[in-house]
Amino acid sequence: MSAVTPYNSSDPKKDQVAEMFDNIAFRYDLLNGILSFGTHKGWRRKCVKKLKALQPKQILDVATGTGDFAIACTKLNPVKIIGIDISEGMMKFGREKLKKLNLDKLIDLKSGDAETVDFPYNSFDAITVGFGVRNFENLEKGLKNLNRVLKPGGKIVILEFSYPRKFPIKQFYNFYFTYWTPFIGKLFSKDTRAYSYLQESVKAFPNNENFVSVMNKCDFKNPSFQTLSLGVAAIYEATK
Ligand SMILES: C[S@@+](CC[C@H](N)C(=O)[O-])C[C@H]1O[C@@H](n2cnc3c(N)ncnc32)[C@H](O)[C@@H]1O
């Protein structure tokens, strides 16, 4: 099966993903709020709670975008948070936000690709990824590299869209994601593909148990998942 990509062009998926997020960056936060009815903030808070007992000091937020997951992680009182992303456009808005919140010393947003980023082995106590893994060009390569930079005993928490399997939520979700999301996305972001790609990429991505299997394959210990909001999203967690 060919990979689902934003613009269906011959460019590598990574380039298309970076271009798409550069294009929609100016509307990303607004659309997140509208399309999830604000629930995305609660989902990230739930993820952060999963790291509370660990009290991580060094945190890596992968696919940080405009920095919302990194900002949510400040609740853990870490010493340093580094956010990496392949879209400079997204991080530009993130850096402005951090400055306004006076968090620009605690959180650094840097250009970096999950699949190739070359932090030393065992660098971070915790890694978070919000709505990022679905966009990786090579999922296993990305996860293995994140495992490499996580300290032994460290924890990864991944938040990703998922799809409900039960009637009538499944039917409502299909309608919402197939028609409403692309319509609103196009209207606000002016990118005709971005919010259709969202739905296509969620459908093509390994759901729940299947993603847990991928995490197992990438050497994470005890991976598990918890569905959120009737299965619309899921939190995956594992240790090293
Ligand atoms: C949907 S946004 C999520 C932003 C943020 N984590 C959040 O929770 O709102 C997905 C982000 O993943 C980034 N991304 C995709 N593939 C990546 C990769 N291989 N390495 C780093 N970032 C990546 C995109 O550039 C984009 O900013």
The ligand as an SDF file (V2000), in Angstrom:
LIG
                    3D

 27 29  0  0  0  0  0  0  0  0999 V2000
   -0.4050   17.8350   14.3720 C   0  0  0  0  0  0  0  0  0  0  0  0
    1.1100   18.6620   14.7450 S   0  0  0  0  0  0  0  0  0  0  0  0
    1.2470   18.4030   16.4730 C   0  0  0  0  0  0  0  0  0  0  0  0
    1.8440   19.5580   17.2300 C   0  0  0  0  0  0  0  0  0  0  0  0
    1.8600   19.4050   18.7620 C   0  0  0  0  0  0  0  0  0  0  0  0
    2.6160   18.2530   19.1810 N   0  0  0  0  0  0  0  0  0  0  0  0
    0.4900   19.3460   19.3650 C   0  0  0  0  0  0  0  0  0  0  0  0
    0.2460   18.4900   20.2390 O   0  0  0  0  0  0  0  0  0  0  0  0
   -0.3710   20.1740   19.0060 O   0  0  0  0  0  0  0  0  0  0  0  0
    2.2530   17.4960   14.0970 C   0  0  0  0  0  0  0  0  0  0  0  0
    3.6730   18.0140   14.0340 C   0  0  0  0  0  0  0  0  0  0  0  0
    4.5550   16.9130   13.7390 O   0  0  0  0  0  0  0  0  0  0  0  0
    5.6480   17.4240   13.0320 C   0  0  0  0  0  0  0  0  0  0  0  0
    6.4100   16.2880   12.4600 N   0  0  0  0  0  0  0  0  0  0  0  0
    6.0110   15.4240   11.5260 C   0  0  0  0  0  0  0  0  0  0  0  0
    6.9580   14.5120   11.2670 N   0  0  0  0  0  0  0  0  0  0  0  0
    8.0020   14.8000   12.0930 C   0  0  0  0  0  0  0  0  0  0  0  0
    9.2710   14.2130   12.3220 C   0  0  0  0  0  0  0  0  0  0  0  0
    9.6810   13.1620   11.6220 N   0  0  0  0  0  0  0  0  0  0  0  0
   10.0640   14.7700   13.2550 N   0  0  0  0  0  0  0  0  0  0  0  0
    9.6760   15.8610   13.9640 C   0  0  0  0  0  0  0  0  0  0  0  0
    8.4820   16.4650   13.7760 N   0  0  0  0  0  0  0  0  0  0  0  0
    7.6490   15.9430   12.8650 C   0  0  0  0  0  0  0  0  0  0  0  0
    4.9860   18.3680   12.0430 C   0  0  0  0  0  0  0  0  0  0  0  0
    5.8780   19.2640   11.4450 O   0  0  0  0  0  0  0  0  0  0  0  0
    3.9340   19.0400   12.9300 C   0  0  0  0  0  0  0  0  0  0  0  0
    4.3830   20.2390   13.4810 O   0  0  0  0  0  0  0  0  0  0  0  0
  1  2  1  0
  2  3  1  0
  2 10  1  0
  3  4  1  0
  4  5  1  0
  5  6  1  0
  5  7  1  0
  7  8  2  0
  7  9  1  0
 10 11  1  0
 11 12  1  0
 11 26  1  0
 12 13  1  0
 13 14  1  0
 13 24  1  0
 14 15  1  0
 14 23  1  0
 15 16  2  0
 16 17  1  0
 17 18  1  0
 17 23  2  0
 18 19  1  0
 18 20  2  0
 20 21  1  0
 21 22  2  0
 22 23  1  0
 24 25  1  0
 24 26  1  0
 26 27  1  0
M  CHG  2   2   1   9  -1
M  END
$$$$
